[in-house]
Amino acid sequence: MIRLGAVDFDTSHVVEFAKRLLHKEIAKEQWVEGATLVAACPGSSAMSPERIPGYKDAMTKLGVPLVEKPTDLIGRVDGVLIHSLEGGAHLERARPFLEAGIPCFIDKPFTCSVADARKIAALSRKHKAPVFTSSSLRYAPELVAFFEQRDKLGPIWGVLSYGPAHLFPQKPEGPPRNPGLFHYGIHPAEVLYTLMGPGCQRVTCTHEKNVDVVTGQWKDGRVATLRGLRSGVVGEYGFIAFTEKANRHVVIQTTYIYRELLKQIIRFFQTGKSPVPLEESIELIGFLEAAWRSGANHGAGEKVES
């Protein structure tokens, strides 16, 4: 049984993952096997510190032992779940564990800059400590089922991915925290990359109060679009895939996304191999970073760094 620790209690993910790992306070169909949560650290938050007390109480009721400092987990766990809401906090959160050779799952967004993503990758390589990051949408059953039809549909020539893209309110006196699509737009972006794969070299983003529309150009000539929603029906995720033989509209449900992601996380800790190449995760951050720059610059074309 894999022993896991969790860090930072400013997102609901920490409690939702714990319920499924511990088989408590949730339907049996949501349970996952192969790992357990042996300790957790409430940590701190620059984005939503008000959430920590409530999630701390919830974790205590689930019977999870709490530690004072993240590094108190070292020596007690086989792997760490880094749940910090803020992508910009993930490099320093992951650093002590990677330096100790402990593999890490890093919750979305992986980071909020390609520079940080590269530093995490370098630490992972240097200390032989694997890293995996993903949105739960990547493993939604509807998306997995679509891929099972790929032989019948042929190559994907383009994608329109859509989903909520709520913006986190920024403070003028502080650094940007989960700016632009990094906050919620990471989910439809992850769907887009799951379908298209890596290779985007240039993006443009039209940013308005109620929507972000990002167009990406892939180096093989394919084009894909992300529509980040902030008005109308904003709670739905889905995509239209334009394939060689048919166009398919797929609505993605969220009922089992945490369960399916946790299955992948446990397999990652068991095998030491990320199901998503780290290079692709870094490029996805480059896509979001370029979209943010473009949206702030009247839709100017921006290169995707990776």
VOKOLDREN-448710 format. One record per residue: x, y, z of N, C-alpha, C in turn. Coordinates in steps of 0.05 Angstrom, whole numbers, plus 5000, padded with zeros to 4 digits. Layout:
BEGIN
R  npx  npy  npz capx capy capz  cpx  cpy  cpz
R    X    Y    Z    X    Y    Z    X    Y    Z
...
END
This chain:
BEGIN
R  npx  npy  npz capx capy capz  cpx  cpy  cpz
R 5017 4976 5000 5000 5000 5000 5018 5025 5000
R 5013 5042 4980 5028 5067 4978 5020 5087 5000
R 5039 5098 5015 5033 5117 5036 5036 5145 5025
R 5015 5160 5025 5015 5187 5014 5012 5208 5036
R 5024 5232 5030 5020 5255 5047 5008 5277 5029
R 4993 5296 5041 4981 5318 5027 4990 5345 5039
R 4993 5365 5021 5003 5391 5030 4984 5413 5020
R 4977 5431 5038 4962 5455 5033 4932 5450 5030
R 4916 5464 5047 4888 5460 5050 4871 5483 5040
R 4879 5496 5018 4863 5519 5008 4847 5511 4983
R 4843 5486 4978 4827 5477 4955 4811 5452 4964
R 4787 5449 4953 4770 5426 4960 4782 5400 4952
R 4802 5400 4934 4814 5375 4925 4826 5359 4948
R 4837 5372 4967 4850 5358 4989 4830 5340 5004
R 4806 5349 5008 4785 5334 5022 4773 5313 5003
R 4768 5321 4978 4756 5302 4959 4775 5278 4953
R 4800 5284 4951 4819 5262 4947 4821 5244 4971
R 4821 5256 4995 4822 5241 5020 4799 5222 5023
R 4775 5231 5017 4751 5214 5019 4754 5189 5001
R 4763 5193 4977 4766 5170 4959 4788 5151 4966
R 4810 5162 4977 4832 5145 4985 4826 5129 5011
R 4811 5142 5029 4805 5130 5055 4779 5115 5056
R 4763 5117 5034 4737 5104 5032 4719 5113 5055
R 4718 5139 5059 4701 5150 5080 4684 5173 5069
R 4659 5174 5079 4641 5196 5073 4636 5200 5043
R 4637 5178 5028 4631 5179 4999 4622 5152 4989
R 4607 5152 4968 4596 5127 4957 4618 5107 4949
R 4613 5082 4952 4633 5061 4946 4643 5062 4917
R 4625 5070 4899 4633 5072 4871 4655 5093 4866
R 4659 5110 4886 4680 5131 4883 4706 5122 4895
R 4707 5100 4909 4732 5092 4922 4754 5085 4902
R 4778 5089 4910 4802 5080 4895 4819 5064 4913
R 4834 5045 4901 4850 5026 4916 4880 5030 4910
R 4896 5020 4928 4925 5019 4923 4941 5040 4938
R 4929 5059 4951 4943 5079 4966 4926 5089 4989
R 4938 5100 5009 4924 5112 5031 4937 5138 5040
R 4922 5155 5053 4933 5181 5062 4941 5178 5092
R 4967 5180 5097 4976 5174 5124 4981 5200 5140
R 4984 5223 5127 4989 5248 5141 4984 5271 5122
R 4980 5295 5133 4976 5319 5116 4984 5344 5132
R 4990 5364 5116 4998 5390 5128 4980 5412 5118
R 4965 5426 5136 4947 5447 5127 4961 5469 5111
R 4987 5475 5118 5002 5495 5103 4992 5523 5106
R 4996 5538 5084 4988 5566 5084 4977 5573 5056
R 4967 5597 5053 4956 5605 5027 4956 5635 5024
R 4966 5644 5001 4965 5673 4995 4940 5680 4980
R 4925 5659 4971 4901 5664 4954 4875 5661 4970
R 4872 5639 4985 4847 5634 5000 4853 5623 5027
R 4866 5638 5045 4872 5628 5072 4847 5622 5088
R 4825 5634 5081 4800 5630 5096 4789 5602 5093
R 4799 5587 5073 4789 5560 5069 4803 5540 5087
R 4826 5547 5097 4842 5527 5111 4829 5516 5136
R 4817 5533 5154 4805 5521 5178 4783 5501 5172
R 4766 5506 5153 4744 5488 5146 4754 5461 5136
R 4774 5463 5118 4785 5438 5107 4802 5423 5128
R 4814 5438 5146 4828 5425 5168 4809 5409 5185
R 4786 5420 5191 4766 5406 5207 4757 5381 5192
R 4752 5384 5166 4743 5361 5150 4763 5339 5150
R 4788 5346 5147 4809 5325 5146 4812 5312 5174
R 4809 5327 5195 4810 5316 5222 4787 5296 5226
R 4763 5302 5216 4740 5284 5219 4745 5259 5202
R 4760 5261 5181 4767 5237 5165 4788 5220 5178
R 4800 5230 5200 4820 5215 5214 4848 5217 5204
R 4854 5238 5188 4880 5242 5177 4898 5256 5198
R 4921 5244 5205 4939 5258 5224 4951 5283 5210
R 4952 5305 5225 4962 5330 5214 4990 5336 5226
R 5007 5347 5209 5033 5355 5217 5035 5386 5214
R 5055 5397 5228 5057 5426 5229 5070 5438 5204
R 5091 5425 5194 5106 5435 5171 5106 5414 5149
R 5106 5423 5123 5107 5404 5101 5130 5384 5103
R 5153 5394 5112 5176 5376 5113 5174 5354 5134
R 5154 5357 5152 5149 5336 5172 5139 5311 5159
R 5131 5312 5134 5121 5288 5120 5145 5271 5111
R 5168 5282 5108 5191 5267 5098 5198 5245 5118
R 5201 5221 5108 5206 5198 5124 5181 5183 5132
R 5158 5195 5127 5133 5182 5134 5117 5173 5109
R 5125 5183 5086 5108 5178 5062 5125 5168 5039
R 5111 5155 5020 5124 5146 4995 5120 5166 4972
R 5101 5184 4976 5095 5204 4955 5079 5226 4967
R 5079 5249 4953 5065 5273 4964 5046 5284 4943
R 5022 5292 4953 5002 5306 4937 5004 5336 4944
R 5013 5352 4926 5015 5381 4930 4990 5394 4919
R 4973 5404 4937 4947 5414 4930 4944 5444 4929
R 4966 5459 4933 4964 5488 4935 4947 5499 4912
R 4929 5517 4919 4912 5529 4899 4928 5546 4879
R 4949 5558 4889 4965 5576 4873 4987 5562 4858
R 4987 5563 4832 5008 5550 4816 5036 5562 4822
R 5037 5587 4829 5062 5600 4834 5075 5591 4860
R 5061 5576 4877 5072 5566 4902 5084 5538 4898
R 5079 5525 4876 5086 5497 4873 5115 5491 4872
R 5131 5508 4861 5160 5503 4859 5172 5500 4887
R 5166 5519 4905 5178 5518 4932 5165 5496 4949
R 5139 5490 4944 5127 5468 4958 5139 5441 4950
R 5145 5438 4924 5155 5413 4915 5185 5409 4921
R 5200 5431 4923 5229 5430 4925 5239 5411 4946
R 5231 5413 4972 5242 5396 4992 5236 5366 4988
R 5213 5360 4977 5207 5332 4972 5223 5321 4949
R 5226 5336 4928 5242 5327 4905 5271 5324 4913
R 5281 5343 4928 5309 5340 4938 5313 5316 4955
R 5291 5307 4968 5293 5283 4985 5287 5257 4969
R 5283 5261 4943 5278 5238 4925 5249 5227 4927
R 5231 5243 4936 5203 5235 4940 5187 5244 4915
R 5173 5225 4901 5157 5233 4878 5133 5250 4887
R 5125 5268 4868 5104 5287 4875 5083 5287 4853
R 5057 5287 4861 5036 5296 4844 5030 5325 4850
R 5031 5342 4830 5027 5371 4834 5000 5378 4821
R 4982 5388 4837 4955 5395 4828 4956 5418 4808
R 4934 5421 4794 4932 5443 4774 4930 5470 4788
R 4940 5492 4776 4958 5491 4753 4986 5484 4761
R 5000 5468 4745 5027 5459 4751 5044 5481 4762
R 5046 5503 4746 5059 5527 4755 5045 5550 4740
R 5054 5574 4744 5043 5597 4729 5064 5610 4712
R 5086 5595 4707 5106 5605 4688 5122 5581 4678
R 5132 5583 4653 5149 5563 4642 5175 5561 4658
R 5184 5584 4668 5209 5584 4683 5207 5566 4708
R 5185 5568 4723 5181 5551 4746 5178 5522 4738
R 5164 5517 4716 5159 5489 4707 5186 5476 4700
R 5203 5491 4687 5230 5481 4680 5246 5474 4705
R 5244 5491 4725 5259 5487 4750 5250 5462 4764
R 5224 5457 4764 5213 5432 4776 5223 5408 4761
R 5223 5410 4734 5232 5388 4718 5262 5382 4723
R 5278 5404 4726 5306 5400 4732 5311 5387 4759
R 5295 5394 4779 5297 5382 4805 5289 5352 4804
R 5269 5347 4788 5259 5319 4785 5281 5302 4772
R 5294 5312 4752 5316 5297 4738 5340 5293 4757
R 5348 5315 4770 5372 5314 4787 5370 5294 4809
R 5346 5293 4822 5343 5277 4846 5327 5251 4840
R 5322 5246 4814 5309 5221 4806 5282 5218 4821
R 5268 5240 4823 5242 5240 4837 5220 5247 4817
R 5205 5228 4807 5185 5234 4786 5164 5254 4794
R 5153 5268 4774 5133 5288 4778 5110 5283 4758
R 5086 5286 4768 5062 5283 4751 5043 5306 4757
R 5032 5318 4737 5012 5339 4741 4990 5336 4720
R 4966 5342 4728 4943 5339 4709 4918 5352 4721
R 4902 5362 4703 4874 5368 4711 4858 5342 4711
R 4838 5341 4728 4821 5317 4729 4806 5313 4704
R 4802 5334 4688 4787 5332 4663 4800 5314 4643
R 4826 5311 4644 4841 5295 4625 4831 5266 4625
R 4822 5256 4648 4814 5228 4650 4783 5225 4653
R 4768 5245 4645 4739 5243 4646 4730 5219 4629
R 4711 5203 4638 4703 5179 4622 4694 5186 4594
R 4681 5208 4589 4672 5215 4562 4696 5220 4544
R 4717 5232 4555 4741 5237 4538 4756 5211 4532
R 4757 5194 4552 4770 5168 4548 4754 5152 4527
R 4727 5153 4529 4710 5138 4510 4714 5149 4481
R 4718 5175 4479 4723 5186 4452 4748 5174 4440
R 4769 5172 4456 4794 5161 4446 4791 5132 4437
R 4773 5118 4449 4769 5090 4441 4756 5088 4414
R 4745 5110 4403 4734 5111 4376 4754 5121 4355
R 4778 5127 4364 4797 5141 4346 4802 5125 4320
R 4804 5099 4321 4809 5083 4297 4787 5087 4276
R 4762 5091 4286 4740 5095 4267 4739 5123 4257
R 4748 5142 4273 4746 5171 4265 4769 5182 4250
R 4792 5170 4253 4816 5179 4240 4830 5202 4254
R 4850 5214 4243 4865 5236 4256 4848 5260 4263
R 4856 5273 4285 4842 5298 4293 4856 5321 4279
R 4840 5337 4265 4851 5360 4251 4848 5386 4266
R 4830 5386 4286 4826 5410 4302 4807 5405 4324
R 4806 5423 4343 4789 5420 4367 4779 5447 4376
R 4754 5447 4386 4743 5470 4401 4737 5460 4429
R 4752 5469 4448 4748 5460 4476 4736 5484 4491
R 4717 5478 4509 4704 5499 4524 4699 5491 4553
R 4697 5511 4570 4693 5506 4598 4695 5532 4614
R 4689 5531 4640 4690 5555 4657 4718 5567 4657
R 4720 5593 4659 4746 5607 4660 4744 5630 4679
R 4734 5625 4703 4731 5646 4723 4759 5657 4730
R 4760 5684 4733 4785 5697 4739 4788 5701 4769
R 4813 5698 4778 4818 5703 4807 4823 5733 4810
R 4809 5746 4828 4813 5775 4832 4842 5781 4840
R 4855 5799 4825 4883 5806 4829 4885 5831 4846
R 4905 5832 4864 4910 5855 4880 4932 5872 4867
R 4927 5898 4862 4947 5915 4848 4974 5917 4862
R 4974 5913 4889 4999 5916 4903 5016 5891 4905
R 5004 5868 4896 5019 5843 4899 5025 5830 4872
R 5039 5808 4872 5045 5794 4847 5020 5780 4836
R 5018 5775 4810 4995 5761 4799 4994 5733 4810
R 4970 5724 4817 4966 5697 4828 4945 5682 4811
R 4953 5661 4798 4936 5646 4779 4922 5665 4760
R 4938 5681 4745 4926 5701 4728 4913 5688 4703
R 4895 5702 4691 4883 5694 4666 4872 5665 4667
R 4878 5649 4647 4868 5622 4645 4881 5602 4664
R 4902 5611 4679 4915 5593 4697 4896 5584 4720
R 4876 5601 4726 4860 5595 4750 4839 5573 4744
R 4821 5578 4726 4801 5557 4719 4803 5548 4690
R 4814 5564 4673 4817 5557 4645 4836 5534 4640
R 4852 5526 4661 4869 5503 4659 4854 5478 4651
R 4829 5476 4659 4813 5451 4653 4807 5448 4624
R 4794 5468 4611 4790 5465 4582 4816 5464 4566
R 4837 5477 4577 4863 5476 4563 4874 5448 4564
R 4871 5435 4587 4881 5407 4589 4866 5388 4570
R 4839 5393 4568 4824 5377 4549 4834 5381 4520
R 4840 5406 4514 4850 5413 4487 4876 5398 4482
R 4894 5399 4501 4920 5386 4498 4918 5355 4497
R 4899 5345 4512 4895 5316 4512 4888 5307 4484
R 4872 5323 4470 4862 5316 4443 4883 5323 4422
R 4895 5346 4424 4914 5355 4403 4942 5345 4406
R 4950 5340 4432 4978 5333 4437 4995 5358 4436
R 5021 5355 4442 5039 5378 4442 5046 5387 4414
R 5059 5410 4412 5068 5420 4386 5057 5447 4379
R 5042 5460 4397 5032 5487 4392 5056 5506 4392
R 5057 5523 4372 5080 5542 4371 5072 5571 4373
R 5046 5577 4370 5038 5606 4370 5009 5607 4378
R 5002 5627 4395 4974 5631 4403 4966 5661 4401
R 4941 5665 4397 4929 5692 4400 4905 5689 4419
R 4900 5709 4435 4879 5708 4454 4862 5734 4453
R 4837 5732 4448 4818 5754 4450 4806 5753 4478
R 4813 5774 4494 4804 5775 4522 4782 5796 4525
R 4759 5787 4536 4738 5806 4543 4728 5799 4571
R 4711 5816 4582 4702 5812 4609 4689 5784 4613
R 4674 5775 4593 4658 5751 4597 4669 5727 4582
R 4692 5730 4569 4702 5707 4554 4732 5711 4546
R 4746 5689 4544 4772 5688 4531 4770 5668 4508
R 4779 5676 4485 4780 5658 4462 4809 5656 4452
R 4820 5633 4455 4848 5628 4448 4850 5610 4424
R 4866 5619 4404 4871 5602 4381 4900 5594 4380
R 4905 5569 4378 4932 5558 4377 4939 5546 4350
R 4963 5552 4340 4972 5541 4315 4994 5520 4321
R 4989 5496 4312 5008 5474 4316 5028 5473 4294
R 5052 5463 4299 5073 5464 4279 5068 5446 4255
R 5049 5427 4258 5042 5410 4235 5019 5422 4219
R 5011 5447 4225 4990 5460 4209 4962 5458 4221
R 4958 5443 4242 4932 5441 4254 4926 5466 4271
R 4901 5472 4275 4892 5495 4291 4871 5486 4311
R 4873 5496 4335 4853 5490 4356 4846 5515 4371
R 4822 5514 4384 4811 5537 4397 4801 5530 4425
R 4806 5547 4444 4796 5545 4471 4777 5568 4476
R 4753 5562 4487 4735 5583 4494 4730 5582 4524
R 4741 5602 4539 4738 5603 4568 4714 5620 4575
R 4695 5608 4588 4668 5620 4593 4666 5634 4620
R 4654 5658 4619 4648 5672 4644 4620 5684 4643
R 4604 5676 4624 4576 5686 4622 4559 5664 4609
R 4533 5666 4612 4516 5645 4601 4518 5620 4617
R 4517 5597 4603 4519 5571 4616 4549 5566 4620
R 4559 5572 4644 4588 5571 4648 4597 5545 4663
R 4578 5528 4671 4585 5505 4687 4591 5480 4671
R 4590 5481 4645 4593 5457 4628 4621 5456 4616
R 4631 5432 4614 4656 5427 4599 4649 5410 4575
R 4665 5413 4554 4661 5396 4530 4679 5404 4508
R 4676 5390 4485 4693 5397 4462 4680 5388 4437
R 4688 5400 4415 4681 5390 4388 4708 5382 4375
R 4709 5357 4367 4733 5347 4353 4727 5345 4324
R 4745 5357 4308 4742 5355 4279 4762 5334 4268
R 4751 5311 4261 4769 5289 4253 4766 5284 4223
R 4782 5266 4213 4783 5260 4185 4756 5250 4174
R 4741 5235 4191 4717 5222 4182 4691 5233 4194
R 4693 5248 4215 4669 5259 4227 4676 5281 4247
R 4656 5298 4252 4659 5318 4273 4642 5309 4297
R 4654 5310 4321 4640 5300 4345 4639 5321 4367
R 4614 5325 4377 4611 5343 4401 4607 5325 4425
R 4624 5328 4445 4624 5312 4469 4621 5330 4493
R 4600 5326 4510 4597 5340 4535 4610 5323 4557
R 4626 5336 4573 4641 5322 4594 4627 5326 4621
R 4621 5304 4634 4609 5304 4661 4632 5303 4682
R 4626 5313 4706 4647 5315 4726 4643 5295 4749
R 4624 5277 4746 4617 5259 4768 4641 5242 4778
R 4656 5232 4759 4677 5212 4766 4706 5222 4761
R 4709 5248 4756 4735 5257 4747 4756 5255 4769
R 4749 5259 4794 4769 5256 4815 4777 5227 4819
R 4757 5209 4817 4763 5181 4820 4782 5172 4798
R 4777 5180 4773 4793 5171 4750 4821 5183 4751
R 4823 5209 4760 4850 5220 4763 4866 5206 4785
R 4852 5200 4807 4866 5186 4829 4877 5159 4820
R 4862 5145 4803 4872 5120 4793 4899 5124 4778
R 4900 5145 4763 4925 5151 4748 4947 5159 4767
R 4940 5174 4788 4960 5183 4808 4972 5159 4822
R 4955 5141 4831 4965 5117 4845 4983 5100 4827
R 4975 5097 4801 4992 5083 4783 5019 5097 4779
R 5018 5123 4779 5043 5139 4777 5062 5133 4801
R 5051 5133 4825 5067 5128 4849 5076 5099 4849
R 5061 5080 4838 5069 5052 4837 5091 5047 4818
R 5090 5060 4794 5109 5055 4773 5132 5075 4771
R 5128 5099 4783 5148 5120 4781 5149 5133 4753
R 5128 5129 4737 5127 5140 4710 5102 5156 4707
R 5105 5182 4699 5082 5199 4695 5066 5191 4670
R 5040 5189 4671 5024 5183 4647 5024 5205 4627
R 5031 5229 4636 5034 5252 4618 5063 5261 4618
R 5076 5260 4595 5104 5269 4594 5107 5297 4605
R 5128 5301 4621 5131 5327 4634 5135 5349 4614
R 5147 5342 4591 5152 5362 4570 5125 5373 4560
R 5105 5355 4558 5078 5365 4549 5066 5383 4570
R 5069 5376 4596 5058 5393 4617 5072 5421 4617
R 5098 5421 4611 5112 5447 4610 5101 5464 4586
R 5097 5451 4563 5086 5465 4540 5058 5476 4546
R 5042 5461 4560 5015 5470 4567 5017 5496 4583
R 5036 5497 4602 5040 5522 4617 5049 5544 4598
R 5066 5538 4579 5074 5557 4559 5050 5568 4542
R 5032 5550 4536 5007 5557 4522 4991 5578 4538
R 4987 5572 4564 4971 5590 4581 4986 5616 4585
R 5012 5615 4588 5028 5640 4592 5026 5657 4567
R 5029 5645 4544 5027 5660 4519 4999 5672 4515
R 4979 5657 4523 4951 5667 4520 4947 5691 4539
R 4959 5690 4562 4957 5713 4581 4970 5738 4570
R 4994 5734 4558 5008 5757 4546 4993 5768 4523
R 4982 5750 4506 4967 5759 4483 4942 5775 4491
R 4927 5764 4510 4902 5777 4519 4907 5804 4530
R 4931 5808 4543 4938 5834 4554 4949 5853 4533
R 4953 5843 4509 4966 5859 4488 4948 5859 4463
R 4922 5862 4467 4902 5865 4445 4903 5842 4425
R 4908 5818 4434 4907 5795 4417 4932 5791 4399
R 4954 5803 4407 4978 5799 4391 4987 5770 4392
R 4998 5760 4370 5008 5733 4369 5032 5730 4388
R 5032 5708 4402 5054 5703 4421 5065 5675 4417
R 5091 5672 4419 5104 5646 4417 5099 5630 4442
R 5095 5604 4438 5092 5585 4461 5120 5575 4469
R 5128 5582 4493 5154 5572 4503 5149 5544 4516
R 5170 5528 4516 5168 5502 4528 5195 5493 4539
END
